[in-house]
Amino acid sequence: MDIKPHPNHHLYLKTLERMTPEDHLKKVFELSAMTKALFLHGLQKRFPEKGESEIKELYLKRIVKCYNGNY
């Protein structure tokens, strides 16, 4: 059961259909960079007492957990 309406879903699908493979790839990289930036920002907000190098170390440790160890 879908509890949230998606009135623009058809528009979203049409937009995806019009995109070239290159546009799709660009969007993937854009979303990936945005996700990493938001994750880093979240760590900075969660641990305001930590310095930049400590946040970077924490970021790297946590991002490693996101990758599948089977590759």
C-alpha positions as CSV (number, residue, x, y, z in Angstrom):
1,M,0.0,0.0,0.0
2,D,1.5,3.3,-1.1
3,I,0.6,5.9,1.6
4,K,2.2,8.9,-0.1
5,P,0.9,10.2,-3.4
6,H,3.3,10.8,-6.3
7,P,1.5,13.2,-8.6
8,N,4.6,14.0,-10.6
9,H,5.9,10.5,-11.0
10,H,4.8,10.3,-14.7
11,L,6.7,13.6,-15.3
12,Y,9.8,12.2,-13.6
13,L,9.7,9.0,-15.8
14,K,9.3,11.1,-19.0
15,T,12.2,13.2,-17.9
16,L,14.3,10.1,-17.5
17,E,13.3,8.8,-20.9
18,R,14.5,12.0,-22.5
19,M,17.9,11.9,-20.9
20,T,20.8,10.5,-22.9
21,P,23.1,7.9,-21.4
22,E,25.7,10.6,-20.8
23,D,23.1,12.7,-18.9
24,H,22.2,9.7,-16.8
25,L,25.9,9.2,-15.9
26,K,26.3,12.8,-15.1
27,K,23.3,12.6,-12.8
28,V,24.8,9.6,-11.1
29,F,28.0,11.4,-10.3
30,E,26.1,14.5,-9.2
31,L,23.9,12.5,-6.8
32,S,26.9,10.6,-5.5
33,A,28.8,13.8,-4.7
34,M,25.8,15.3,-3.1
35,T,25.2,12.2,-0.9
36,K,28.8,12.2,0.3
37,A,28.7,15.9,1.0
38,L,25.5,15.5,3.1
39,F,27.1,12.5,4.9
40,L,30.1,14.6,5.8
41,H,28.0,17.6,6.9
42,G,25.9,15.2,9.1
43,L,29.1,14.0,10.8
44,Q,30.2,17.6,11.4
45,K,26.8,18.4,13.0
46,R,26.8,15.2,15.0
47,F,30.4,15.6,16.3
48,P,31.0,19.4,16.6
49,E,33.8,18.9,19.1
50,K,35.9,17.0,16.5
51,G,38.4,18.8,14.3
52,E,38.5,18.6,10.5
53,S,41.1,15.8,10.5
54,E,39.1,13.7,13.0
55,I,35.9,14.2,11.0
56,K,37.8,13.2,7.8
57,E,39.1,10.0,9.5
58,L,35.6,9.2,10.8
59,Y,34.1,9.8,7.4
60,L,36.6,7.5,5.7
61,K,36.1,4.7,8.3
62,R,32.3,4.9,7.9
63,I,32.4,5.2,4.1
64,V,34.4,1.9,3.9
65,K,31.6,0.1,5.7
66,C,29.3,1.1,2.8
67,Y,31.3,-0.8,0.2
68,N,30.6,-4.4,-0.5
69,G,33.5,-6.6,0.6
70,N,32.8,-9.1,-2.1
71,Y,34.5,-7.1,-4.8
